[in-house]
């Protein structure tokens, strides 16, 4: 009986450690800490979300994931002196604030073409700037 209790406790401990380590291995939004990779990753995800068809069934899920990724990205790089002053970051921050503001104000309504075009321009500028190291 003691052996069984000991084994079940050990198994529970091993499961907690495995789940804890697996959960800590990558950030939920894909933010890794590498500014260049993270910026390119966020740009691609945002461009995909912006181009999502209006009749898409997973709009709520995509919006939730994008909002989470925006929050993680801004929280990670805003206070860093190395990335916070780069042109690519300030352009990204402008685009992210515009999209987050739209999501907050209008929920899952389709993004207007004027905002889509502006976001695409800003995101592509940020992508080019980060690829150049700015």
C-alpha positions as CSV (number, residue, x, y, z in Angstrom):
1,X,0.0,0.0,0.0
2,X,2.9,2.4,0.8
3,X,4.6,1.6,-2.5
4,X,1.4,2.4,-4.4
5,X,1.1,5.8,-2.6
6,X,4.7,6.5,-3.2
7,X,4.5,5.7,-6.9
8,X,1.4,7.8,-7.4
9,X,3.0,10.7,-5.7
10,X,6.1,10.3,-7.8
11,X,4.1,10.1,-11.0
12,X,2.2,13.2,-10.1
13,X,5.5,15.0,-9.5
14,X,6.9,13.9,-12.8
15,X,3.7,15.0,-14.6
16,X,3.9,18.5,-12.9
17,X,7.5,18.9,-13.9
18,X,6.9,17.8,-17.5
19,X,3.9,20.0,-18.0
20,X,5.7,22.9,-16.3
21,X,8.8,22.6,-18.5
22,X,6.8,22.1,-21.7
23,X,4.7,25.2,-20.9
24,X,7.8,27.3,-20.3
25,X,9.6,26.3,-23.4
26,X,7.8,28.6,-25.8
27,X,5.8,31.7,-25.2
28,X,2.1,31.4,-26.0
29,X,2.1,34.1,-28.7
30,X,5.4,32.8,-30.3
31,X,7.5,35.7,-28.8
32,X,11.0,34.2,-28.4
33,X,13.1,37.2,-27.4
34,X,14.9,37.5,-30.7
35,X,13.7,41.0,-31.9
36,X,14.1,40.4,-35.6
37,X,12.4,37.0,-35.7
38,X,9.6,38.1,-33.4
39,X,8.9,41.2,-35.5
40,X,8.8,39.2,-38.8
41,X,6.6,36.6,-37.1
42,X,4.2,39.2,-35.8
43,X,4.1,41.0,-39.1
44,X,3.2,37.8,-41.0
45,X,0.5,36.9,-38.4
46,X,-1.0,40.4,-38.6
47,X,-1.0,40.5,-42.4
48,X,-2.9,37.1,-42.3
49,X,-5.4,38.4,-39.8
50,X,-6.0,41.6,-41.8
51,X,-6.7,39.6,-44.9
52,X,-9.0,37.2,-43.2
53,X,-12.3,36.9,-45.2
54,X,-15.3,38.7,-43.7
55,X,-17.3,35.4,-43.7
56,X,-14.6,33.5,-41.8
57,X,-15.9,31.3,-38.9
58,X,-12.8,31.7,-36.7
59,X,-12.7,35.5,-36.5
60,X,-13.1,35.5,-32.7
61,X,-10.3,33.1,-32.3
62,X,-7.9,34.9,-34.6
63,X,-8.7,38.2,-33.0
64,X,-8.0,36.8,-29.5
65,X,-4.7,35.4,-30.6
66,X,-3.7,38.6,-32.4
67,X,-4.6,40.7,-29.3
68,X,-2.5,38.4,-27.1
69,X,0.4,38.6,-29.5
70,X,0.2,42.4,-29.7
71,X,0.3,42.6,-25.9
72,X,3.2,40.2,-25.6
73,X,5.2,41.9,-28.3
74,X,4.7,45.5,-27.0
75,X,5.4,44.4,-23.4
76,X,8.6,42.6,-24.4
77,X,10.2,45.3,-26.5
78,X,8.8,48.7,-25.4
79,X,11.2,49.1,-22.5
80,X,14.2,47.7,-24.1
81,X,16.6,50.5,-25.1
82,X,18.1,48.4,-27.9
83,X,14.8,47.8,-29.8
84,X,12.5,50.5,-28.3
85,X,14.3,53.2,-30.3
86,X,14.5,51.4,-33.6
87,X,12.5,52.8,-36.6
88,X,11.0,49.3,-37.1
89,X,9.7,49.2,-33.6
90,X,8.1,52.6,-33.6
91,X,6.4,51.8,-37.0
92,X,5.3,48.4,-35.5
93,X,4.0,50.1,-32.4
94,X,1.9,52.5,-34.5
95,X,0.4,49.7,-36.5
96,X,-0.2,47.5,-33.4
97,X,-1.9,50.4,-31.6
98,X,-4.2,51.1,-34.6
99,X,-5.3,47.5,-34.9
100,X,-5.7,46.9,-31.1
101,X,-7.7,50.2,-30.9
102,X,-9.9,49.0,-33.7
103,X,-10.5,45.6,-32.1
104,X,-11.3,47.3,-28.8
105,X,-13.8,49.8,-30.3
106,X,-15.4,47.7,-33.0
107,X,-14.9,44.0,-31.9
108,X,-15.2,41.5,-34.8
109,X,-16.6,43.9,-37.4
110,X,-14.7,43.7,-40.7
111,X,-11.7,46.0,-40.8
112,X,-12.4,48.9,-43.2
113,X,-10.3,49.0,-46.4
114,X,-8.7,52.4,-45.5
115,X,-7.4,50.9,-42.2
116,X,-6.3,47.7,-43.9
117,X,-4.3,49.6,-46.5
118,X,-2.7,51.8,-43.8
119,X,-1.8,48.7,-41.7
120,X,-0.3,46.9,-44.7
121,X,1.9,49.8,-45.6
122,X,3.1,50.3,-42.0
123,X,3.7,46.6,-41.4
124,X,5.7,46.3,-44.7
125,X,7.7,49.3,-43.7
126,X,8.5,47.7,-40.4
127,X,9.4,44.5,-42.1
128,X,11.8,46.2,-44.4
129,X,13.3,48.3,-41.6
130,X,13.9,45.2,-39.4
131,X,15.5,43.3,-42.3
132,X,17.9,46.3,-42.7
133,X,18.6,46.3,-39.0
134,X,16.8,49.6,-38.3
